Amino acid sequence: MKGLNNMDDKQMKHYRHVLDQHKEHHLEILDDMENLTLGENDNNGSSELSTYDNHPAEIASELFDVEHQMALKKLQENEVDEIERA
């Protein structure tokens, strides 16, 4: 079994290319998430029903969705960090 130090230049370039592709994929996902979040923020303020009180279950659902999005974003950021450290 070859170790990391025994990898030739061709193998190193191949794996670096694969990692770069994965990094770009994760960055695209983060960009899409950011664009989606910005679009949702624009819609929340313009609704004419937004001045009415929401049912506690609706608030809880919205909070869950926000926390879920934050966790997914953090996961993508961690993946990019791992790739950059490789």
Backbone as JSON Lines, residues from 0, in Angstrom:
{"i":0,"aa":"M","n":[0.84,-1.19,0.0],"ca":[0.0,0.0,0.0],"c":[0.89,1.25,0.0]}
{"i":1,"aa":"K","n":[0.63,2.11,-0.91],"ca":[1.43,3.34,-1.01],"c":[0.98,4.34,0.04]}
{"i":2,"aa":"G","n":[1.93,5.02,0.62],"ca":[1.61,6.09,1.55],"c":[1.49,7.41,0.83]}
{"i":3,"aa":"L","n":[1.11,8.43,1.56],"ca":[0.95,9.76,0.97],"c":[2.25,10.26,0.37]}
{"i":4,"aa":"N","n":[3.37,9.95,1.03],"ca":[4.66,10.43,0.55],"c":[5.1,9.73,-0.73]}
{"i":5,"aa":"N","n":[4.55,8.56,-1.02],"ca":[4.94,7.8,-2.2],"c":[4.06,8.11,-3.41]}
{"i":6,"aa":"M","n":[3.14,9.02,-3.29],"ca":[2.27,9.37,-4.4],"c":[3.05,10.16,-5.44]}
{"i":7,"aa":"D","n":[2.89,9.79,-6.7],"ca":[3.6,10.53,-7.74],"c":[2.83,11.81,-8.09]}
{"i":8,"aa":"D","n":[3.46,12.64,-8.89],"ca":[2.87,13.94,-9.24],"c":[1.54,13.78,-9.96]}
{"i":9,"aa":"K","n":[1.44,12.77,-10.82],"ca":[0.21,12.56,-11.56],"c":[-0.95,12.26,-10.61]}
{"i":10,"aa":"Q","n":[-0.71,11.42,-9.61],"ca":[-1.75,11.09,-8.64],"c":[-2.11,12.31,-7.8]}
{"i":11,"aa":"M","n":[-1.09,13.06,-7.39],"ca":[-1.34,14.26,-6.59],"c":[-2.19,15.26,-7.37]}
{"i":12,"aa":"K","n":[-1.87,15.47,-8.64],"ca":[-2.65,16.39,-9.46],"c":[-4.08,15.9,-9.63]}
{"i":13,"aa":"H","n":[-4.23,14.6,-9.81],"ca":[-5.57,14.03,-9.96],"c":[-6.41,14.3,-8.71]}
{"i":14,"aa":"Y","n":[-5.86,13.97,-7.54],"ca":[-6.62,14.14,-6.31],"c":[-6.84,15.61,-5.97]}
{"i":15,"aa":"R","n":[-5.89,16.47,-6.31],"ca":[-6.08,17.91,-6.1],"c":[-7.22,18.4,-6.99]}
{"i":16,"aa":"H","n":[-7.27,17.9,-8.21],"ca":[-8.35,18.27,-9.14],"c":[-9.7,17.81,-8.59]}
{"i":17,"aa":"V","n":[-9.77,16.6,-8.08],"ca":[-11.01,16.08,-7.5],"c":[-11.44,16.94,-6.32]}
{"i":18,"aa":"L","n":[-10.49,17.27,-5.45],"ca":[-10.81,18.12,-4.29],"c":[-11.28,19.5,-4.73]}
{"i":19,"aa":"D","n":[-10.64,20.06,-5.74],"ca":[-11.05,21.38,-6.24],"c":[-12.47,21.33,-6.81]}
{"i":20,"aa":"Q","n":[-12.82,20.24,-7.48],"ca":[-14.18,20.09,-8.0],"c":[-15.19,20.02,-6.86]}
{"i":21,"aa":"H","n":[-14.84,19.26,-5.82],"ca":[-15.74,19.16,-4.66],"c":[-15.9,20.52,-3.98]}
{"i":22,"aa":"K","n":[-14.8,21.25,-3.88],"ca":[-14.85,22.57,-3.26],"c":[-15.76,23.49,-4.05]}
{"i":23,"aa":"E","n":[-15.62,23.5,-5.37],"ca":[-16.47,24.35,-6.22],"c":[-17.93,23.97,-6.07]}
{"i":24,"aa":"H","n":[-18.21,22.68,-5.98],"ca":[-19.59,22.21,-5.8],"c":[-20.17,22.75,-4.49]}
{"i":25,"aa":"H","n":[-19.4,22.66,-3.41],"ca":[-19.87,23.14,-2.11],"c":[-20.03,24.66,-2.11]}
{"i":26,"aa":"L","n":[-19.14,25.36,-2.79],"ca":[-19.26,26.82,-2.87],"c":[-20.5,27.22,-3.67]}
{"i":27,"aa":"E","n":[-20.82,26.46,-4.72],"ca":[-22.03,26.74,-5.48],"c":[-23.28,26.52,-4.63]}
{"i":28,"aa":"I","n":[-23.26,25.47,-3.83],"ca":[-24.39,25.2,-2.93],"c":[-24.54,26.35,-1.94]}
{"i":29,"aa":"L","n":[-23.42,26.8,-1.36],"ca":[-23.48,27.93,-0.42],"c":[-24.02,29.18,-1.1]}
{"i":30,"aa":"D","n":[-23.6,29.43,-2.32],"ca":[-24.09,30.59,-3.06],"c":[-25.59,30.48,-3.31]}
{"i":31,"aa":"D","n":[-26.04,29.29,-3.71],"ca":[-27.48,29.08,-3.92],"c":[-28.26,29.27,-2.63]}
{"i":32,"aa":"M","n":[-27.71,28.79,-1.53],"ca":[-28.38,28.94,-0.23],"c":[-28.49,30.42,0.14]}
{"i":33,"aa":"E","n":[-27.43,31.16,-0.12],"ca":[-27.43,32.59,0.19],"c":[-28.46,33.32,-0.66]}
{"i":34,"aa":"N","n":[-28.51,33.0,-1.94],"ca":[-29.49,33.64,-2.83],"c":[-30.91,33.29,-2.42]}
{"i":35,"aa":"L","n":[-31.14,32.05,-2.02],"ca":[-32.46,31.63,-1.58],"c":[-32.86,32.37,-0.31]}
{"i":36,"aa":"T","n":[-31.93,32.5,0.62],"ca":[-32.2,33.2,1.87],"c":[-32.52,34.66,1.62]}
{"i":37,"aa":"L","n":[-31.76,35.3,0.73],"ca":[-32.03,36.7,0.42],"c":[-33.4,36.86,-0.22]}
{"i":38,"aa":"G","n":[-33.78,35.96,-1.09],"ca":[-35.1,36.01,-1.72],"c":[-36.22,35.84,-0.72]}
{"i":39,"aa":"E","n":[-36.04,34.97,0.26],"ca":[-37.06,34.76,1.28],"c":[-37.21,36.0,2.15]}
{"i":40,"aa":"N","n":[-36.1,36.65,2.46],"ca":[-36.17,37.85,3.29],"c":[-36.95,38.96,2.59]}
{"i":41,"aa":"D","n":[-36.8,39.06,1.28],"ca":[-37.55,40.08,0.54],"c":[-39.04,39.8,0.59]}
{"i":42,"aa":"N","n":[-39.42,38.55,0.51],"ca":[-40.84,38.19,0.5],"c":[-41.49,38.33,1.86]}
{"i":43,"aa":"N","n":[-40.75,38.12,2.92],"ca":[-41.32,38.19,4.26],"c":[-41.8,39.58,4.62]}
{"i":44,"aa":"G","n":[-41.11,40.59,4.2],"ca":[-41.48,41.94,4.57],"c":[-42.6,42.52,3.74]}
{"i":45,"aa":"S","n":[-42.85,41.97,2.57],"ca":[-43.82,42.59,1.67],"c":[-45.22,42.0,1.79]}
{"i":46,"aa":"S","n":[-45.39,40.95,2.54],"ca":[-46.71,40.31,2.65],"c":[-47.64,41.18,3.47]}
{"i":47,"aa":"E","n":[-48.87,41.37,2.97],"ca":[-49.83,42.2,3.7],"c":[-50.33,41.49,4.95]}
{"i":48,"aa":"L","n":[-50.18,40.18,5.04],"ca":[-50.59,39.45,6.23],"c":[-49.5,39.41,7.3]}
{"i":49,"aa":"S","n":[-48.34,39.96,6.98],"ca":[-47.22,39.87,7.91],"c":[-47.44,40.66,9.19]}
{"i":50,"aa":"T","n":[-48.42,41.56,9.22],"ca":[-48.67,42.33,10.43],"c":[-49.53,41.57,11.44]}
{"i":51,"aa":"Y","n":[-50.16,40.48,11.01],"ca":[-50.99,39.69,11.91],"c":[-50.11,38.76,12.74]}
{"i":52,"aa":"D","n":[-50.57,38.48,13.96],"ca":[-49.84,37.55,14.81],"c":[-49.91,36.15,14.22]}
{"i":53,"aa":"N","n":[-48.8,35.45,14.31],"ca":[-48.75,34.08,13.83],"c":[-49.08,33.12,14.96]}
{"i":54,"aa":"H","n":[-49.64,32.0,14.61],"ca":[-49.9,30.93,15.56],"c":[-48.55,30.41,16.07]}
{"i":55,"aa":"P","n":[-48.45,30.04,17.36],"ca":[-47.17,29.56,17.89],"c":[-46.57,28.4,17.08]}
{"i":56,"aa":"A","n":[-47.42,27.53,16.54],"ca":[-46.89,26.42,15.73],"c":[-46.25,26.93,14.45]}
{"i":57,"aa":"E","n":[-46.81,27.99,13.86],"ca":[-46.21,28.57,12.66],"c":[-44.86,29.19,12.97]}
{"i":58,"aa":"I","n":[-44.78,29.86,14.11],"ca":[-43.52,30.46,14.53],"c":[-42.48,29.37,14.76]}
{"i":59,"aa":"A","n":[-42.89,28.27,15.41],"ca":[-41.98,27.16,15.67],"c":[-41.5,26.54,14.36]}
{"i":60,"aa":"S","n":[-42.4,26.4,13.41],"ca":[-42.02,25.83,12.11],"c":[-41.02,26.74,11.39]}
{"i":61,"aa":"E","n":[-41.27,28.04,11.45],"ca":[-40.34,28.99,10.82],"c":[-38.99,28.95,11.51]}
{"i":62,"aa":"L","n":[-38.99,28.87,12.83],"ca":[-37.73,28.79,13.58],"c":[-36.98,27.51,13.22]}
{"i":63,"aa":"F","n":[-37.7,26.4,13.13],"ca":[-37.07,25.14,12.74],"c":[-36.43,25.27,11.36]}
{"i":64,"aa":"D","n":[-37.16,25.86,10.42],"ca":[-36.63,26.03,9.06],"c":[-35.37,26.88,9.05]}
{"i":65,"aa":"V","n":[-35.38,27.95,9.82],"ca":[-34.21,28.84,9.88],"c":[-33.02,28.09,10.48]}
{"i":66,"aa":"E","n":[-33.24,27.38,11.58],"ca":[-32.15,26.63,12.21],"c":[-31.65,25.51,11.3]}
{"i":67,"aa":"H","n":[-32.56,24.89,10.59],"ca":[-32.18,23.83,9.66],"c":[-31.3,24.39,8.55]}
{"i":68,"aa":"Q","n":[-31.68,25.52,7.99],"ca":[-30.88,26.17,6.95],"c":[-29.5,26.56,7.48]}
{"i":69,"aa":"M","n":[-29.47,27.07,8.71],"ca":[-28.19,27.46,9.3],"c":[-27.28,26.24,9.46]}
{"i":70,"aa":"A","n":[-27.85,25.11,9.9],"ca":[-27.07,23.89,10.08],"c":[-26.55,23.38,8.74]}
{"i":71,"aa":"L","n":[-27.39,23.42,7.71],"ca":[-26.95,22.98,6.39],"c":[-25.85,23.88,5.84]}
{"i":72,"aa":"K","n":[-25.98,25.17,6.08],"ca":[-24.96,26.12,5.63],"c":[-23.64,25.85,6.35]}
{"i":73,"aa":"K","n":[-23.71,25.61,7.64],"ca":[-22.51,25.33,8.43],"c":[-21.84,24.04,7.95]}
{"i":74,"aa":"L","n":[-22.64,23.05,7.61],"ca":[-22.1,21.79,7.09],"c":[-21.34,22.03,5.79]}
{"i":75,"aa":"Q","n":[-21.9,22.82,4.9],"ca":[-21.23,23.13,3.64],"c":[-19.93,23.91,3.89]}
{"i":76,"aa":"E","n":[-19.98,24.86,4.82],"ca":[-18.77,25.64,5.15],"c":[-17.69,24.73,5.73]}
{"i":77,"aa":"N","n":[-18.08,23.79,6.58],"ca":[-17.12,22.85,7.15],"c":[-16.49,21.97,6.07]}
{"i":78,"aa":"E","n":[-17.29,21.56,5.1],"ca":[-16.76,20.75,4.0],"c":[-15.71,21.54,3.22]}
{"i":79,"aa":"V","n":[-16.0,22.81,2.94],"ca":[-15.04,23.65,2.22],"c":[-13.76,23.81,3.04]}
{"i":80,"aa":"D","n":[-13.9,24.02,4.35],"ca":[-12.72,24.15,5.22],"c":[-11.88,22.88,5.21]}
{"i":81,"aa":"E","n":[-12.53,21.72,5.26],"ca":[-11.8,20.44,5.22],"c":[-11.03,20.29,3.91]}
{"i":82,"aa":"I","n":[-11.66,20.66,2.82],"ca":[-11.0,20.55,1.52],"c":[-9.81,21.49,1.45]}
{"i":83,"aa":"E","n":[-9.96,22.7,1.97],"ca":[-8.86,23.67,1.94],"c":[-7.69,23.21,2.79]}
{"i":84,"aa":"R","n":[-7.96,22.47,3.87],"ca":[-6.88,21.97,4.72],"c":[-6.18,20.76,4.12]}
{"i":85,"aa":"A","n":[-6.81,20.12,3.15],"ca":[-6.22,18.91,2.55],"c":[-5.05,19.26,1.65]}
